[in-house]
Amino acid sequence: MSGFVYSEKPIQIESGEDVYLYDDSGDEYLDFGASYGVAAVGHCHPEVVSAVQSQVEKLTFVQASYPNSARDALYEKLAAVAPGDVENVWLCNSGTEANEAALKFARSATGNSKIVAAQRGFHGRTMGSLSATWKPKYKKPFEPLAGDFEFVPYGDDEALSEAVDDETAAVLLEPIQGEGGVNPAPEGYLQTAREVTEETGSALILDEIQTGLGRTGALWACEKRGVVPDVLTSAKGLGGGLPVGATLCADWVAEESGPHGSTFSGGPVVSAAADATLSVVADENLAENAAQVGDYLQSKLRGSELPIRTVRGEGLMLGAEVGRGANRALKQLAMNHGILALPAGRTVVRLLPPLTVTESHADEVVAALETILAGAET
């Protein structure tokens, strides 16, 4: 029964290095999915590996009630790179746990329960995060879920303003929707969310689990829009391949939030990995690389004669809408061209590679898509 919740691919991955993965036969795959963005700094980055090896030789785990230098260093580094004054850090094991904490903190700090989220949004698979996730296929088998969640059309300023009232605990949004089709927030939308939450005393939670850590061309996507949230969540690429999440909060949320905890919160090994990952993102200018290569990739896709309806996204978080042929294209990319990518719904090919990819890697992907979408392969 192992793995029964996933549709397994016919490729057994055994190793990886930077932007490449290798199967059990030694075949090479250019990874343009990065396991949903987890391999943000590439596979087995030497600095992350070294940090993990060094830490695991000293101490594998101690619970967060006991101070630990690896955890303390990560707290300090996350606070230093947080947008604005969102400097209080709670560590966990995944993105959905980071969002669970964000929802709990917002409810306890405001004394309200209503959560406003967006249609087509995705925030995780645990019961609270799932309640804030839009797609019925993820939710229906597990209902009833947590209550008092209201959904509004993503990008609709008026609908958002009408939904947020004095009984609202939080507005939860992705700066760019990932699973929902790679949909960037329209100009001014996050500013509207910031204004209405400030007016009502509710919290603005930005889910940067997929958009954060340089992926969109800035360390945090909200920075590009000039918006500082009350709560920001991070995970996926944060651990350089190890499971870790973080919920960053402004003082007023942290000071008024109720009790919360997790046995594995900020273990020394994952803390060391995350600390090293943040250093790699900064030292190797990966946000700048994401902006440069992402712009190049977008221009190549838009300038080609590919039957692509639209290309959406920012930096190295891109979605090419190809219609109903998306799943077929993904299969052919993998099996015929040794390129791994992702879906975003049934019509979008999502390109979410390590932030270390180059323009030549982008050329490979575009050339493969040209062959596939021209109908030259079956």
PLY file of the C-alpha trace (Angstrom):
ply
format ascii 1.0
element vertex 378
property float x
property float y
property float z
element edge 377
property int vertex1
property int vertex2
end_header
0.00 0.00 0.00
3.05 2.25 0.09
2.63 5.35 -2.07
-1.08 4.69 -2.67
-1.98 8.39 -2.57
0.22 9.24 -5.56
0.04 8.34 -9.22
3.56 7.02 -9.64
5.58 7.82 -12.76
7.35 5.03 -14.69
10.76 6.48 -13.79
12.68 5.39 -10.71
14.84 8.32 -9.63
17.97 7.36 -7.73
20.26 10.39 -7.67
20.51 14.05 -8.56
23.02 16.83 -9.10
22.13 20.49 -9.62
19.47 20.65 -12.38
19.65 16.96 -13.31
18.10 13.76 -11.98
19.21 10.21 -12.80
17.13 7.05 -12.87
18.08 3.51 -11.88
19.48 2.90 -15.38
21.65 6.00 -15.26
19.50 7.96 -17.71
19.63 11.74 -17.24
16.63 14.08 -16.85
16.65 17.85 -16.95
14.47 18.76 -13.97
12.09 21.60 -14.79
9.71 20.68 -11.98
12.13 20.57 -9.04
9.66 18.34 -7.17
7.14 21.19 -7.01
9.88 23.70 -6.26
11.61 21.83 -3.45
14.96 21.68 -5.28
15.19 25.46 -5.52
18.99 25.52 -5.22
19.39 22.36 -7.27
19.78 18.77 -6.17
22.40 17.99 -3.54
23.92 21.46 -3.46
27.40 21.04 -1.93
26.87 23.71 0.73
23.58 22.19 1.86
25.07 18.68 1.89
28.05 19.90 3.90
25.84 21.70 6.43
23.68 18.60 6.90
26.66 16.28 7.25
28.31 18.55 9.79
25.18 18.88 11.88
24.15 15.23 11.79
27.54 14.29 13.23
26.91 16.54 16.26
23.19 16.26 16.99
20.33 14.92 14.93
17.49 16.26 17.02
16.47 18.15 20.10
12.98 19.53 20.68
12.44 23.29 20.35
11.99 23.75 24.13
15.78 23.51 24.32
17.80 26.26 22.62
20.07 25.02 19.86
22.63 26.95 17.82
21.49 25.62 14.42
17.87 26.56 15.10
18.81 29.93 16.59
20.90 30.74 13.51
17.95 29.98 11.23
15.59 32.09 13.35
18.01 34.99 13.01
18.53 34.58 9.28
14.82 34.27 8.47
14.05 37.34 10.57
16.78 39.26 8.73
15.41 38.45 5.26
11.72 38.73 6.16
9.77 41.47 4.39
9.11 44.48 6.60
8.58 43.66 10.26
7.36 40.08 9.80
10.22 38.89 12.00
8.71 36.37 14.45
9.47 32.85 13.23
7.76 29.55 13.92
9.28 26.47 12.27
7.53 23.30 11.20
7.84 20.46 8.70
5.87 21.43 5.58
3.91 24.09 3.77
0.54 22.88 4.89
1.70 22.98 8.53
2.97 26.53 8.01
-0.47 27.52 6.71
-2.23 25.67 9.55
-0.21 27.74 12.01
-0.95 30.94 10.11
-4.70 30.30 10.29
-4.54 29.48 14.00
-2.41 32.52 14.79
-4.76 34.83 12.88
-7.86 33.48 14.61
-6.37 33.66 18.07
-4.80 37.11 17.58
-7.98 38.71 16.21
-10.60 36.79 18.17
-12.47 36.21 14.90
-12.95 33.03 12.89
-13.84 34.00 9.32
-11.15 33.30 6.71
-11.42 34.80 3.23
-9.54 32.84 0.54
-9.50 32.80 -3.24
-11.09 30.59 -5.82
-8.50 28.35 -7.52
-6.20 28.76 -4.51
-4.23 25.88 -3.02
-2.84 25.95 0.52
-2.27 22.33 1.54
-3.92 19.03 2.42
-4.30 19.03 6.20
-7.80 19.81 7.42
-7.41 23.53 8.07
-5.31 24.28 5.00
-7.61 22.12 2.93
-10.55 24.21 4.10
-8.82 27.21 2.51
-8.14 25.30 -0.72
-10.63 25.80 -3.53
-10.69 22.67 -5.71
-13.50 20.27 -4.76
-11.54 17.15 -5.81
-9.07 17.77 -2.98
-11.75 18.46 -0.39
-14.87 16.42 -1.03
-13.60 13.02 0.21
-12.74 14.54 3.59
-15.73 16.74 4.35
-16.90 18.17 6.66
-13.86 20.39 6.99
-13.20 23.35 9.26
-15.92 25.97 8.91
-16.19 29.73 8.35
-14.23 29.95 5.11
-15.44 32.20 2.31
-14.09 32.17 -1.25
-13.90 35.10 -3.64
-12.76 35.29 -7.29
-8.98 35.73 -7.42
-8.06 39.19 -8.63
-11.49 40.76 -8.06
-10.89 43.81 -5.86
-14.56 44.56 -5.34
-15.48 41.00 -4.31
-12.57 40.91 -1.87
-13.53 44.26 -0.33
-17.12 43.14 0.12
-16.13 39.83 1.74
-13.76 41.27 4.35
-15.59 42.67 7.37
-15.22 43.16 11.11
-15.73 39.43 11.70
-12.82 38.45 9.45
-9.75 36.91 11.05
-7.63 36.79 7.90
-7.36 37.00 4.16
-5.20 34.17 2.78
-3.77 34.58 -0.73
-0.96 33.38 -2.98
0.86 36.22 -4.78
0.85 33.87 -7.77
-1.50 30.90 -7.72
0.46 27.73 -8.44
-1.81 24.70 -8.53
-4.63 26.90 -9.79
-2.92 27.50 -13.14
0.01 29.88 -12.48
-2.11 33.00 -12.10
-0.27 36.17 -10.98
-2.18 38.64 -8.83
-3.41 41.51 -11.02
-1.86 44.93 -10.52
-3.11 46.47 -7.29
-4.88 43.35 -5.99
-2.54 42.66 -3.09
-2.59 46.36 -2.20
-6.37 46.12 -1.97
-6.00 43.08 0.29
-3.56 45.04 2.47
-5.93 48.02 2.73
-9.09 46.11 3.60
-7.37 43.97 6.22
-5.89 47.04 7.87
-9.31 48.73 7.88
-10.97 45.76 9.59
-8.14 44.72 11.91
-7.79 41.35 10.22
-4.55 39.69 9.19
-3.18 39.50 5.67
-1.58 36.07 5.18
0.51 35.59 2.06
1.27 32.01 1.12
4.77 32.22 -0.39
5.41 28.49 -0.17
5.88 28.26 -3.93
6.64 31.89 -4.83
9.25 32.60 -2.16
13.04 32.29 -1.90
13.81 34.08 -5.15
11.62 32.11 -7.52
9.79 35.10 -8.99
12.88 37.31 -9.29
12.76 38.73 -5.77
13.33 36.91 -2.50
9.61 37.25 -1.75
6.99 37.89 -4.42
5.22 40.40 -2.16
8.30 42.62 -2.28
7.78 43.15 -6.00
4.32 44.49 -5.24
5.29 46.70 -2.34
3.08 44.82 0.13
4.11 43.64 3.59
1.74 41.00 5.05
1.02 40.31 8.70
1.89 36.64 8.21
4.03 35.00 5.53
4.43 31.25 5.03
7.40 29.49 3.43
8.39 25.89 2.75
9.22 23.79 -0.37
12.67 25.11 -1.36
13.52 26.39 2.12
15.26 23.19 3.24
17.32 22.57 0.10
15.54 19.21 -0.24
14.78 18.52 3.42
11.27 18.98 4.87
10.90 22.29 6.67
8.35 25.10 6.75
8.17 28.48 8.41
5.43 30.86 9.52
6.67 34.45 9.85
4.49 36.88 11.83
4.33 40.57 12.70
4.58 41.43 16.38
0.86 42.01 16.90
0.03 38.52 15.62
2.83 36.79 17.54
2.05 38.58 20.80
-1.65 37.77 20.73
-1.59 34.26 19.28
-2.64 31.22 21.25
-0.44 28.21 22.10
0.84 26.12 19.22
3.62 23.58 18.82
5.11 20.66 16.95
7.46 17.96 18.18
9.75 18.32 15.17
9.66 22.12 14.98
13.05 23.32 13.76
15.17 20.24 14.30
18.92 20.94 14.12
19.50 19.06 10.85
16.74 20.72 8.88
17.63 24.07 10.44
21.21 23.69 9.22
19.95 22.79 5.75
17.61 25.78 5.61
20.31 28.16 6.87
22.67 26.93 4.14
19.92 27.20 1.52
19.23 30.83 2.37
22.96 31.55 2.10
23.13 29.88 -1.32
20.16 31.89 -2.60
21.88 35.11 -1.52
25.50 34.27 -2.37
24.73 32.89 -5.84
22.27 35.69 -6.70
19.59 33.14 -7.51
16.73 35.64 -7.44
18.53 37.65 -10.13
19.16 34.49 -12.13
15.49 33.55 -11.85
14.51 36.96 -13.20
16.98 36.81 -16.09
16.42 33.22 -17.19
12.69 33.50 -16.56
12.40 36.55 -18.81
14.45 34.76 -21.46
12.28 31.64 -21.25
9.09 33.68 -21.48
10.35 35.54 -24.53
11.35 32.29 -26.25
7.97 30.70 -25.58
6.06 33.77 -26.72
8.29 34.30 -29.75
7.98 30.74 -31.00
5.30 29.36 -33.27
4.10 27.02 -30.55
0.33 26.57 -30.23
0.38 28.11 -26.76
-2.64 30.17 -25.76
-0.77 32.20 -23.16
2.32 32.20 -20.96
1.80 33.33 -17.37
3.97 33.84 -14.34
7.12 35.57 -13.14
10.74 34.55 -12.91
11.07 30.77 -12.89
7.44 30.13 -12.02
5.81 29.90 -15.45
2.73 28.28 -16.90
2.23 27.64 -20.61
-1.41 27.06 -21.41
-1.54 24.42 -24.15
-5.12 23.17 -23.79
-6.15 19.59 -23.28
-2.79 18.34 -24.53
-0.94 19.28 -21.35
-0.72 15.79 -19.85
0.36 14.29 -23.16
3.03 16.97 -23.54
4.36 16.29 -20.06
4.59 12.57 -20.74
6.44 13.13 -24.01
8.79 15.64 -22.42
9.83 12.99 -19.91
9.91 9.87 -22.05
11.17 11.30 -25.36
13.29 14.27 -24.30
14.43 13.56 -20.73
12.77 16.69 -19.35
10.59 16.67 -16.24
7.92 19.34 -15.81
4.62 19.71 -13.96
0.92 20.21 -14.62
-1.13 23.10 -13.23
-4.59 21.79 -13.90
-5.37 19.88 -17.10
-4.40 22.58 -19.58
-1.16 24.13 -18.29
2.43 22.92 -18.48
4.13 24.37 -15.40
7.85 25.16 -15.51
9.27 25.37 -11.99
12.96 24.47 -12.29
15.82 24.92 -9.84
16.86 28.56 -9.72
20.29 27.55 -11.02
19.11 26.79 -14.58
20.65 28.64 -17.51
19.39 30.04 -20.79
20.75 26.98 -22.59
18.54 24.79 -20.40
15.58 27.01 -21.34
16.46 26.50 -25.02
16.30 22.73 -24.54
12.82 22.93 -23.07
11.48 25.24 -25.77
12.94 23.06 -28.55
11.34 19.96 -27.03
7.97 21.68 -26.67
8.17 22.84 -30.29
8.61 19.25 -31.43
5.84 17.91 -29.20
3.22 20.60 -29.75
3.79 20.60 -33.50
2.37 17.06 -33.45
5.62 15.45 -34.57
5.41 12.87 -31.78
2.76 10.41 -30.69
0 1
1 2
2 3
3 4
4 5
5 6
6 7
7 8
8 9
9 10
10 11
11 12
12 13
13 14
14 15
15 16
16 17
17 18
18 19
19 20
20 21
21 22
22 23
23 24
24 25
25 26
26 27
27 28
28 29
29 30
30 31
31 32
32 33
33 34
34 35
35 36
36 37
37 38
38 39
39 40
40 41
41 42
42 43
43 44
44 45
45 46
46 47
47 48
48 49
49 50
50 51
51 52
52 53
53 54
54 55
55 56
56 57
57 58
58 59
59 60
60 61
61 62
62 63
63 64
64 65
65 66
66 67
67 68
68 69
69 70
70 71
71 72
72 73
73 74
74 75
75 76
76 77
77 78
78 79
79 80
80 81
81 82
82 83
83 84
84 85
85 86
86 87
87 88
88 89
89 90
90 91
91 92
92 93
93 94
94 95
95 96
96 97
97 98
98 99
99 100
100 101
101 102
102 103
103 104
104 105
105 106
106 107
107 108
108 109
109 110
110 111
111 112
112 113
113 114
114 115
115 116
116 117
117 118
118 119
119 120
120 121
121 122
122 123
123 124
124 125
125 126
126 127
127 128
128 129
129 130
130 131
131 132
132 133
133 134
134 135
135 136
136 137
137 138
138 139
139 140
140 141
141 142
142 143
143 144
144 145
145 146
146 147
147 148
148 149
149 150
150 151
151 152
152 153
153 154
154 155
155 156
156 157
157 158
158 159
159 160
160 161
161 162
162 163
163 164
164 165
165 166
166 167
167 168
168 169
169 170
170 171
171 172
172 173
173 174
174 175
175 176
176 177
177 178
178 179
179 180
180 181
181 182
182 183
183 184
184 185
185 186
186 187
187 188
188 189
189 190
190 191
191 192
192 193
193 194
194 195
195 196
196 197
197 198
198 199
199 200
200 201
201 202
202 203
203 204
204 205
205 206
206 207
207 208
208 209
209 210
210 211
211 212
212 213
213 214
214 215
215 216
216 217
217 218
218 219
219 220
220 221
221 222
222 223
223 224
224 225
225 226
226 227
227 228
228 229
229 230
230 231
231 232
232 233
233 234
234 235
235 236
236 237
237 238
238 239
239 240
240 241
241 242
242 243
243 244
244 245
245 246
246 247
247 248
248 249
249 250
250 251
251 252
252 253
253 254
254 255
255 256
256 257
257 258
258 259
259 260
260 261
261 262
262 263
263 264
264 265
265 266
266 267
267 268
268 269
269 270
270 271
271 272
272 273
273 274
274 275
275 276
276 277
277 278
278 279
279 280
280 281
281 282
282 283
283 284
284 285
285 286
286 287
287 288
288 289
289 290
290 291
291 292
292 293
293 294
294 295
295 296
296 297
297 298
298 299
299 300
300 301
301 302
302 303
303 304
304 305
305 306
306 307
307 308
308 309
309 310
310 311
311 312
312 313
313 314
314 315
315 316
316 317
317 318
318 319
319 320
320 321
321 322
322 323
323 324
324 325
325 326
326 327
327 328
328 329
329 330
330 331
331 332
332 333
333 334
334 335
335 336
336 337
337 338
338 339
339 340
340 341
341 342
342 343
343 344
344 345
345 346
346 347
347 348
348 349
349 350
350 351
351 352
352 353
353 354
354 355
355 356
356 357
357 358
358 359
359 360
360 361
361 362
362 363
363 364
364 365
365 366
366 367
367 368
368 369
369 370
370 371
371 372
372 373
373 374
374 375
375 376
376 377
